[in-house]
Amino acid sequence: MKAPHLFFIVNPSAGKDEPIVEQIGEVFRDSGAVITVHVLEEKEEPAELIRSVLNETDLVAVYGGDGSVTQAAAGLIGTGKPLLIIPGGTANVFAKELGIPQDTMEALKLFRDQKYRLQAVDTGLVNGHPFLLRVNLGIMAEMITETDPGLKDKIGQLAYGVAAVKSAVNTEPVAYHLTIDGKTAEATGVALTVTNSGSIGIGGLQMHPGISVNDGLLDIILLKDAGMLSLLKAAGSSLLDQTTDAVDHWAGKDIKIRLPEKQVYLCDDCEAEAKELTLKVVPGSLTIAVPC
């Protein structure tokens, strides 16, 4: 019987500071699997790398944060080839969504011992570009783009909250024209998120009740204003897993967003700018290894 081949992609700039290459070697030394470890170089594209080895490997594993996972997934969407995620970033939102252990050695041993099952999850497209987690506009985008890297290194995900509060002080509401599965809506708010994943990466907190990565839908969440009461209500909604009048919520398969003018948005961790966004869900298009 041919030994399985596992292709590891390692992002050396991931948020965790640990000897990941040595850990991979230690865990898989006597596993019987053939292991290839590729440490990414600056500006190297994981998706292109994965496509070049797809016919030579059985499983692809990625060590890094949500950005690395998204880039690796782009090379596997629609192929049926499984992706193994070893969380190595600051937030690791997608790994938390799927219940993958956050401890590196624990995650490696779980995959070595084959204590996982394969699960098909949805992905999304925004203006033709794939995403796993979400597309953010307004202060939800600014809290990522404006986060101080040094502060992020010191306090982790809390740095995003600091940036969000700073952005909220000066933000102005934006008028959004939405078309969701052919039905139109006019809405005004300070932040708009179209999300595939419900997790916000902190404990078991969710952006909104009932969001799932395999329900065949994208969820649209609008924060109406940046007042303290609205922010507290939105935070309380996540803590208590309840709806709130501080946000509007829709769900759909095909979504168009028209803005008054060009606006910066984040597609997962990638920054872009547009006046119109066209989004669609691609159901069950990515296969992920998740704990049994």
Beta strands, then each sheet from edge to edge (+ up, - down):
strand 1: 5-10
strand 2: 34-39
strand 3: 59-64
strand 4: 83-87
strand 5: 116-126
strand 6: 129-131
strand 7: 134-138
strand 8: 174-180
strand 9: 183-189
strand 10: 191-195
strand 11: 218-223
strand 12: 247-252
strand 13: 254-267
strand 14: 270-291
sheet 1: 2+ 1+ 3+ 4+
sheet 2: 6+ 5- 14+ 13- 7+ 10- 11+ 12-
sheet 3: 6+ 5- 14+ 13- 8+ 9-
end
